[in-house]
Amino acid sequence: MSRNSEIVVTPGMQCYIDKNKKYLAARDRYIREEVKRWKFDTIAVHGLYTVQDAIEDYQGAIIEPIFMSSSQAYRDSDEMAAALAYLIPTWCYSRIANPSTYYYEWTLALLDGYGYPGETSCCSTSSGMAAIMTAVQPFLVNRTHNKLEPRNFVATAQCYGGTFQQFNVRLMEERDIECRWVLDAGNLDEWASKIDGNTRFLYGELPSNPGLGFFDIKAVADLAHGHNLPLICDSTVATPALLRPICFGADIVVQSVTKTLSSSGFGICGAVIARKNLTSNIENEEMKNDFASYVKYLPNRDYGPNLHPMQAVMALNDMRTLRSKVDLMSRNAQRVAEFLENRAEVESVQYLGLPSHPLHDLAGRYLWLVDAEHDELYGKPVNRYGHLLSFCVRGGPEAARKMFDRLQRIWRATDLGRIKSVATIPAISTHLQQGERGRTLAHIPPNLVRLCVGAEHPDDIIADLEQALRGK
Ligand SMILES: *Cc1c(COP(=O)(O)O)cnc(C)c1O
């Protein structure tokens, strides 16, 4: 990271640097020759935390220790000087780094980089929204130091309500950075028509929450790269168990780890995962070489949206079983969607796994259960479409609210990705603040119910929906 030219490396500092070079070379070799060859589940279970780490440094603890400490002590001034100049790996201060978040970052970098031949890295953040902010800000810098410099970016209008607010209010209204919304993300010409010399990045959420928008990642990534721009994807709904956008050309992935990645629901957390050497028209080599490390050690050091170590280890524990959980919850969602599709009280069902969904074929090219071909149960590639679906209740917003209020097993909450089934009405919750216009852009009618199917037996979820739809 940014080496300050004022730093004088003393012989004592050099000793620390040399010692750590050996350690880093061994770690890189271990990742390249061992971890990168493991299957997805093995990475999810172990990440970079080894028996050797545990025995040598952590009293043999089999779970990554939670380092609830604000800062790190150093042996002497040489070690401190080398550490604070980022010349040796360090965690110095928990706003910048921490051993617990270190393991969290590596697991996510490896899971979203699974199957990608190049290198990926990750920066943990305190929330999914902080991840989005972390991912987009470095591209919005003022290049010419002209206060009126026009800047824009292109983003899918079908996106999470918080993302709409961040882009529309914080960036557009407050900072005059233009967000050009793509209304039909499946139309490559629309994406292309919005790019000009002042564009900084392309941004797409897929599948989108709650509208289940989808686009051809490879085609949009090619378009972005043709203009020397990065493609940033919010892949929260799919998780790396179903989709790894970096494998299809995306430069950066943002994850609300709060959601399916840590399905237990202990708290809020996020991550930015980036491939090394990404594409950008910003002249900042350090940023392009290793985006996630750059944001972690520089901008986020200064802004401070860091993740708590306790939350990091809780999320790690959830991620160990990600693939099998996403498989189960996707299969349950498929059954629930098929049930809803046949109910007279339901006007329409949006689920990418239904052949009736207009994006079913496109999504089917991208959403595969990772390693299904290596799974004894399947032995071949298997499509899975995640556990988020939405449906419109016949009879307008009142009918939707009545049905919603009758739910007994399914929780009414503005949440998703849980191991428990959760439903919400986006127009009165997640998508309230952006108003009618934002909701129309994101295709959110007032009688739309978003349902995220959990790991309960699907018969019990269907029974709950059945009684709620039927009424007394
Ligand atoms: C929830 C969500 C976010 C925001 O994540 P938080 O962890 O709540 O800050 C971003 N994108 C999508 C798709 C989400 O569902």
The ligand as an SDF file (V2000), in Angstrom:
LIG
                    3D

 15 15  0  0  0  0  0  0  0  0999 V2000
  -29.9670   -5.6640    2.1410 C   0  0  0  0  0  0  0  0  0  0  0  0
  -29.3150   -5.3910    0.8590 C   0  0  0  0  0  0  0  0  0  0  0  0
  -28.3050   -4.4320    0.7640 C   0  0  0  0  0  0  0  0  0  0  0  0
  -27.8470   -3.6160    1.9540 C   0  0  0  0  0  0  0  0  0  0  0  0
  -27.2190   -4.4250    2.9000 O   0  0  0  0  0  0  0  0  0  0  0  0
  -27.1920   -4.0820    4.4830 P   0  0  0  0  0  0  0  0  0  0  0  0
  -26.3220   -5.1620    5.0150 O   0  0  0  0  0  0  0  0  0  0  0  0
  -28.6000   -4.1030    4.9650 O   0  0  0  0  0  0  0  0  0  0  0  0
  -26.5780   -2.7300    4.6040 O   0  0  0  0  0  0  0  0  0  0  0  0
  -27.7090   -4.2350   -0.4650 C   0  0  0  0  0  0  0  0  0  0  0  0
  -28.0980   -4.9350   -1.5550 N   0  0  0  0  0  0  0  0  0  0  0  0
  -29.0770   -5.8630   -1.4930 C   0  0  0  0  0  0  0  0  0  0  0  0
  -29.4430   -6.6150   -2.7260 C   0  0  0  0  0  0  0  0  0  0  0  0
  -29.7180   -6.1210   -0.2950 C   0  0  0  0  0  0  0  0  0  0  0  0
  -30.6850   -7.0390   -0.2420 O   0  0  0  0  0  0  0  0  0  0  0  0
  1  2  1  0
  2  3  1  0
  2 14  2  0
  3  4  1  0
  3 10  2  0
  4  5  1  0
  5  6  1  0
  6  7  2  0
  6  8  1  0
  6  9  1  0
 10 11  1  0
 11 12  2  0
 12 13  1  0
 12 14  1  0
 14 15  1  0
M  END
$$$$
